[in-house]
């Protein structure tokens, strides 16, 4: 999920090694062929995809934390089971995506280290706190809803392993989205306190969710190459608009108010939002969101406290191997 | 204002179902506390998986208890509106996660019992118990396999993992005896063929546990002093904290539907 905002270039690596191969490669892409791990590809294509897929994987893994925050407090056993299963799905997506990224030649350990050191990015949305149960509904409804908008086009991405991962991930995400919306329906049909909880969650999440689609098209970097390579098929603003137009009637159905008093419908029926506070987005990406430090600290703690377990597993595997070798030699 | 605790008519059959439901819920809850914080992503998946199995078992058992009781209680009322003295789970399952070794030893001791228990319960004369047992047996077999593998890896891994695993065994051993205890109410159910006699599983449990512990180069404690009390609501201090978290929304917003 959550990569639309992240495909910014961190260096100019567009040197084309081999003009003939490059044009062949582009011809395959233009013909809507899938690129597979053993195929030749430009170094910049490999690099862009490694970054995008691994950021996507990091987002899944860090994304376990805000929702995991409510597993032990879920208000019914049915909700508890659904939430635990959902967060488990996210972990599965992370594993699946790291595996897809590894097909491009970088190990999972290296990719994870990049995230733990703070060097690699993950989606800004997970740096906001989950304060009430309504946040769990809102994340499913809006965050997963936005992720689906981003990911459906990625199912046709030119890189085969990523596209195939996205097909499976999208199926689960749309299930999560419906689950989230159902939580919101229940809250909005509940007591006045529950409805107020739902409205408050929408108020807090609305703008950060719009930021998930990334900077406006005029300032978005790197889109041209990604578009040419058919990694990216829609612009940030196009996807954002699609999301808003799909979400407004859902909010109406719930009886909730989108916290944008200036939002107007244009002659095509699209909803035009007020300006987004891109300074907030930059601050969150720079590490200054409300939970950036907590999220990284939690991941690092799990990694560090798990070190002795992983070492034990390695040591045991080594012992077993040498015992088997010794046995075979007898 | 907090919602009052429900009243439960603890007939032997209701109590029997509630005790097993509470075991599954509390252990499942403990496992769910790991989610997002496990030593490896694969283990995040596995712990959540086992937690979900146990949560599923708890829901079926609570639903059955509610049906037998017939007083309008349901799975959520049992889980969210009973206080610590009304909970009937084993002391073992409420023990805090601690480090990964402690979580795995707790899982191993319990799963080694649950595996035998559910397999035997498949022959229950009560069709609901027999059906729950048939499903739970498959799940417990996996929990046992998974936790056994970890006990061996940790015990026969590094010096540190060996020490941590041995500490966990030493600390949790005294909570294993309760699994085999039977009171008068349960004796009646055993005689009626509804329940099985857990005492009959003990030697097989000990053999299975000893086998894995030996393979792991670990040792079981010599002491045979066993803690009891969970089955009658005399818990450790840990359970109250778990419940205050588990029940917080239901207690804060009485009567709301979620």
Boltz contact constraints between the chains, C-beta under 6 A:
constraints:
  - contact:
      token1: [A, 64]
      token2: [B, 36]
      max_distance: 6.0
  - contact:
      token1: [A, 65]
      token2: [B, 36]
      max_distance: 6.0
  - contact:
      token1: [A, 68]
      token2: [B, 35]
      max_distance: 6.0
  - contact:
      token1: [A, 68]
      token2: [B, 36]
      max_distance: 6.0
  - contact:
      token1: [A, 71]
      token2: [B, 32]
      max_distance: 6.0
  - contact:
      token1: [A, 71]
      token2: [B, 35]
      max_distance: 6.0
  - contact:
      token1: [A, 72]
      token2: [B, 33]
      max_distance: 6.0
  - contact:
      token1: [A, 72]
      token2: [B, 245]
      max_distance: 6.0
  - contact:
      token1: [A, 73]
      token2: [B, 245]
      max_distance: 6.0
  - contact:
      token1: [A, 73]
      token2: [B, 248]
      max_distance: 6.0
  - contact:
      token1: [A, 75]
      token2: [B, 249]
      max_distance: 6.0
  - contact:
      token1: [A, 75]
      token2: [B, 258]
      max_distance: 6.0
  - contact:
      token1: [A, 76]
      token2: [B, 76]
      max_distance: 6.0
  - contact:
      token1: [A, 76]
      token2: [B, 258]
      max_distance: 6.0
  - contact:
      token1: [A, 77]
      token2: [B, 59]
      max_distance: 6.0
  - contact:
      token1: [A, 77]
      token2: [B, 75]
      max_distance: 6.0
  - contact:
      token1: [A, 77]
      token2: [B, 76]
      max_distance: 6.0
  - contact:
      token1: [A, 77]
      token2: [B, 79]
      max_distance: 6.0
  - contact:
      token1: [A, 79]
      token2: [B, 258]
      max_distance: 6.0
  - contact:
      token1: [A, 81]
      token2: [B, 55]
      max_distance: 6.0
  - contact:
      token1: [A, 84]
      token2: [B, 32]
      max_distance: 6.0
  - contact:
      token1: [A, 84]
      token2: [B, 48]
      max_distance: 6.0
  - contact:
      token1: [A, 84]
      token2: [B, 51]
      max_distance: 6.0
  - contact:
      token1: [A, 84]
      token2: [B, 52]
      max_distance: 6.0
  - contact:
      token1: [A, 85]
      token2: [B, 52]
      max_distance: 6.0
  - contact:
      token1: [A, 87]
      token2: [B, 35]
      max_distance: 6.0
  - contact:
      token1: [A, 88]
      token2: [B, 48]
      max_distance: 6.0
  - contact:
      token1: [A, 91]
      token2: [B, 41]
      max_distance: 6.0
  - contact:
      token1: [A, 91]
      token2: [B, 44]
      max_distance: 6.0
  - contact:
      token1: [A, 91]
      token2: [B, 45]
      max_distance: 6.0
  - contact:
      token1: [A, 95]
      token2: [B, 41]
      max_distance: 6.0
  - contact:
      token1: [A, 133]
      token2: [B, 249]
      max_distance: 6.0
  - contact:
      token1: [A, 190]
      token2: [B, 256]
      max_distance: 6.0
  - contact:
      token1: [A, 190]
      token2: [B, 257]
      max_distance: 6.0
  - contact:
      token1: [A, 191]
      token2: [B, 256]
      max_distance: 6.0
  - contact:
      token1: [A, 194]
      token2: [B, 256]
      max_distance: 6.0
  - contact:
      token1: [A, 302]
      token2: [B, 37]
      max_distance: 6.0
  - contact:
      token1: [A, 306]
      token2: [B, 39]
      max_distance: 6.0
  - contact:
      token1: [A, 308]
      token2: [B, 160]
      max_distance: 6.0
  - contact:
      token1: [A, 308]
      token2: [B, 161]
      max_distance: 6.0
  - contact:
      token1: [A, 309]
      token2: [B, 39]
      max_distance: 6.0
  - contact:
      token1: [A, 309]
      token2: [B, 100]
      max_distance: 6.0
  - contact:
      token1: [A, 311]
      token2: [B, 158]
      max_distance: 6.0
  - contact:
      token1: [A, 312]
      token2: [B, 153]
      max_distance: 6.0
  - contact:
      token1: [A, 312]
      token2: [B, 154]
      max_distance: 6.0
  - contact:
      token1: [A, 312]
      token2: [B, 157]
      max_distance: 6.0
  - contact:
      token1: [A, 312]
      token2: [B, 158]
      max_distance: 6.0
  - contact:
      token1: [A, 312]
      token2: [B, 161]
      max_distance: 6.0
  - contact:
      token1: [A, 313]
      token2: [B, 153]
      max_distance: 6.0
  - contact:
      token1: [A, 315]
      token2: [B, 157]
      max_distance: 6.0
  - contact:
      token1: [A, 315]
      token2: [B, 158]
      max_distance: 6.0
  - contact:
      token1: [A, 316]
      token2: [B, 153]
      max_distance: 6.0
  - contact:
      token1: [A, 316]
      token2: [B, 156]
      max_distance: 6.0
  - contact:
      token1: [A, 316]
      token2: [B, 157]
      max_distance: 6.0
